[in-house]
């Protein structure tokens, strides 16, 4: 029996709406604002909801938690992320597996 289950992935952000719109655009989701100030990305192809909440200061260190995603066409995905305001961090891998590390507009990493 599980002790916990994941309900949402939450991001502290200096500009929660802008960051939510960035991910909604990449995931094909919709942005929804809640009365408590949470900006949520719903829909898209994933089952995990994303919440974005106001941070008092920028993150001192990024990368402790990140999203692992999939892309049917990695090169097209890289171009789309960069066009949306993200950046390519690095391409990693070995003979058996490779992945791409990207960053959102606030520097939070994610991979595909």
N, C-alpha and C positions, 0 to 999 in steps of 0.2 A: 504494500500500500504506500502510495506516495505521500510524503509529508507536505510537499509544496507542488504547485503547478504554475507555469508561466502564464500570466494573463496579458501583459504588455511589455514591450521594451521601452524604457523611459529615458529621455535625453534632457539634460539641463542645457539650456541654450540662451545666449544673449539675445537672439532674435528667434523665438520659437516658431512664429508663423512662417518666416522665410525658410527655416530649416525644414519644417513640415512640408512646405510646398516643394522643396527640393526633392525630398523622398517620395512624395505623392506623384510627382512627375516621372520619376524613375520606375516606380512600382505600379503605376496605373491606378492609383487610389484617389480618394477624395479627402479634402481637408475639412474637418469639422471642429468648431470651437465650442467648448463646454463653459458653463456658468462659473466653474471654479478656476478658470484661466488656463486649463489644459487644452492644448491644440492636439487633435487626434487625426491620424491618417487611417482611414478605413478602406476596405475593399482592396482591389488589386489582386494579384495572384497568390499572396501569402496569407496564412491563417493567423499570424501574429500581428496584433495591433501595435501601433507605434504612438507613444505619447511624447509631447514636447512641452516643457515647462520652463518658466522664466528663471534664469540663474542670476544671482547677485553679482557675480564676477566671472570672467572667463576661466575655463578649466586650467589648472596649473600643469596638468599632465594628461594627455589623451592616450587612448589605446588600451586601457585596462579591460574594457568590454567593447566588443565590436560585433557587427552583423556579418554573417557569412551568407552570401547570396549565390544565385546561379545566373548564368548568362548563356543563351543559345549561341550568341556571336560575341565573343570577348572584345574584338576590335571595335565593333559597333557600339558596345556598351561603354567602352572607354571614351569614345568620342562623345557619346550622349552625356556621360557624367561630366566631362570637361566643359561641354557646351552649357550645361545647367549650372556651372559654377564650382564644381568639384575639381579635384586634381589627381593625377596619377602619382602614386608614391613610389611603387616599385613592382616589378614582375619577379616572382619567385618560383622555385620549383626544382625538381630533379628529373631523373630519367623516367620516373613513374607517375608524377603528378605535378601540375603547375597551377599557379593561381596569381591573381593580380590584386595588389593592395591599392585602394583608392582612398581619398579623404573627402569628406563633405565640406561645405563652405566654412565651417567652424573648426576644421582640422580633425574631426572624429574619423577614425579609419573604418573601412569596411572592405570585405574581400569577395571576389568571385573567381 
